[in-house]
Amino acid sequence: MPSVVLLAGLLLAAAPPADAPPPVAREFRAAWVATVANIDWPSKPGLSTQAQKDEVVAILDRLAKSNFNAVVLQVRPAADALYDSKLEPWSYYLTGAQGKAPAPYYDPLEFWIDAAHARGIQLHAWLNPFRAKQAGAKYEAAPSHVSKARPELVREYGGLLWMDPGDPAARKQTLDVVLDVVRRYDVDGVHLDDYFYPYPVADPRTKAEIDFPDDASWDRAAVKPSGPDARADWRRENMSTLIRAMYEEIKATKPHVLFGISPFGIPRPDKPKGVKGFDQYAKLYADTETWLKSGWVDYWSPQLYWRIDSPGQPFRPLLDYWISINMHDRHVWPGLSISRIGTKAGQGYPVDEILNQIKIVREAPGDDGVIVFSEKALQQDRQGLATTLAKGLFREPALVPATTWLAAATPGPPVLRVVEGDFVLDPVADAAVWVVQTREGNAWTTRIVPAPTSPLRLPRGDADAVVVTPIGRTGVAGPAVASPAP
């Protein structure tokens, strides 16, 4: 029999009534917001502070309307910062001049976090680990940028500037930046994309692939593998060393912060059998299978950007393969390319392609979740995608799946009072959101609301019962409280 408490003369149960509300769906629903080249936000460099904020609000309102529960925001596109950093300069993509702060001043990452959390949306900080300048970018580097302040760490490659992963000081710079974000900001996760060593480029004259120019760091390496693939093995070990250190250091700093990676979608050619395409193990020096098998992530989001029936890159077999090597039962939330949906019917992918991919993910073993690239296609509602999701597959709100292996406090039960006929909830420590379920007659309505810092009044209206469940930072549910049946 559930325990009860007496508050303000009203008897309230510490567990749901016998006719309990329906369970709440668990699904990671996220969108990438790319800042490099102003793909998604801000829409162009040098917008006013207010215009930048207005665009943030529009993006988050669109995501909330379609029942997304997470956003993956690119905060370090090119060894720069879309937040107030002492380690790297302000990004050109924000203010139009690298090193120039927003005026009037604000901290964009802080604003994003506050605005996302106010809507019950997680904010994951997405950082590019080694890119120092995008190919074709024309802006002048700030004096504090790594290419000027530490030029010995940077290599020019195919029009890019790239921090050399083989230099321990370059890896330390990236790790220091990540940990600085984790320490100073209330982020829910840290996210890396698929840019480890750069994608190979060819010599325009000979058409031969150009090798990454890391002779200096190779010559200085204290430990070198032997054998015919020694240089490649060393490069892979450089990346694996960073990935493992990043996971361990994030957990030592803030255990509840998730670490996720979105690698290229193919593990290796012929994995699974018959798959064709780019070999990230040999070309990006990314031993992604080992990273997942070793549990050095909390979630894994391979970029499965191909059609379901693609002959060389079939969606379902690729997803199944990644799941099959997930030895530590981490979250597998694949990336989907909604940017390939045309603005008009008959262009690019049809909407049904993405909807069917989400259905396949839901049918696969493990918990559910996707990240879509990129947010602009949602904001444009291409071929009605955002509207279709809101009315269909994402019609009901969903909680982010629980990350049970992370150390984080489980929230206690909120205090539920009745004041002048309305329900009033007092805040509880360690809650990120509340699941509020109200019953009118035999029908239940579910809402997910941000956990408030002051009492929250819920107008009773025609509701005859309410059940509230607190959800902690890692998605773990605390004990529910309920009003009595009338």
Protein Blocks (a to p, Z undefined) as FASTA:
>chain_A
ZZdddeehiacdfbdcfklcdddddddddddddfeholmbcfbehiafklmmmmmmmmmm
mmmmnopabdcddfblnopafbdcfkbccdfklnopghiacdddddfklmmmmmmmmnop
acdddddfkbcbdghiabdcdfklmklmmmmlpcceehiacddfklmklmmmmmmmmmmm
mmmpccfbdcddfblcdcddddfklopacdddfklmmmmpmbdcedjklmmmmmmmmmmm
mmmmmmmmmmmmmmmlccdddddfbfbghiaehiacddfklmnopafklmmmnopafbdc
dddfbcfklmklcfklmmmmmmmmmmnopacdddddfklpcfbehiajafklmmmmmmmm
mmpgcjeddddddfklmmnopghlmmmmmmmmmmpacdddddfkbccddddddddddeeh
iacddddehiabdcddddehjaccdddddddfbdcdddfklafbdcdddddfkopacddd
ddddZZ
